[in-house]
Amino acid sequence: MNSRERVLGRVRRALADVPRDDAPYERAVPRDYVREHGDRSVEQTVELLAENLADYRALVHRTDAGGLPALIAGLLEKHGSASVLVPPGLDEGWLSATGVTRVADRVESTPGELDRVDSVVTACAVAIAETGTLVLDGSPDQGRRRITLVPDHHICVVRVPGQVVSSVPQGLERLDPARPLTWISGPSATSDIELDRVEGVHGPRTLEVVLVSPGRIEST
């Protein structure tokens, strides 16, 4: 008997006196939890997202579609970026105001090559206000997961209010579980046993989130 058989044997013995439940999983697990906390307007939900993103030490900016290219160009310049990684389906107009060298998202790119890129710009699939979380699903305007984990500077564009939901359950309803989902709550950070915070270990050290609304508002 190998280790697997021993473990499964213990599980079977532990469950021997448990009544069989033939209810489908969808009905067997209660889902009567609160779907969102509080009654917020669309504007309040977007504000909550911005507050929670900032609380996680993301840098939050606001603009409209017309001001987006100039804002992204300014962020790349301020960061000192000489190169930017671009997913294949990213809106070309987003980078129209910058002359920074563009690096394509290629299958054959090595980790070393990705590490030498200064920044990456992507869209997102959905943004969750209550947790300050951005979810990427590998769509063409977001690219492969690794391009948002290796470069040290990530600019993520969120279309508001259309891509913003209040809660995780609402976000899950918009996502395909078969896609490679990346959940981002602030820049990469970890702490050791003495609670010393270190950023950039598991992903970008700097996360900048651009909230793009239909109307003209001032950038922050």
C-alpha angles and dihedrals in degrees: 000000000000128000093265092054092048093052093047090047091055090049092052092049091049091052097042095104096039112110114245114253114200095180113127114257091248090062099030094065114062114231101183094125122128110276093208136003115239134354108276133171120234091260092050091050091054090048090051090052091052092048094050093045089053090046087059089053096255115144109240124205132177132207142131129255092270093053097042099091093051092046094051090046090052093049092051091048093048090050090050093238118174094178136030129197113229127198113227095247099044114131104261091215091066091071097035094108097054132074094199112136110264120222117200123229100249130179092225095053111123124222088250092055092049091048090057092058111098101210144002128210121202143158121230138229099226140343122217115212101196093056100029089236131154117202122203119191103187095259116158093266090053103040130198119340094245094063090066094044104049107043113077097227125053125185110193121189119210121191109221135244095356098062096040123096130175103232146022093252090054090048093051090055089063096047132083108226090207091065124085100262121198115193114202124190105174128317119324111283140163137173131216126222090281090053093246105159117227120186128204099032099117101020144339117351090209123045118185118187121198115200107204116198129183094244131062115266133159120268118244 
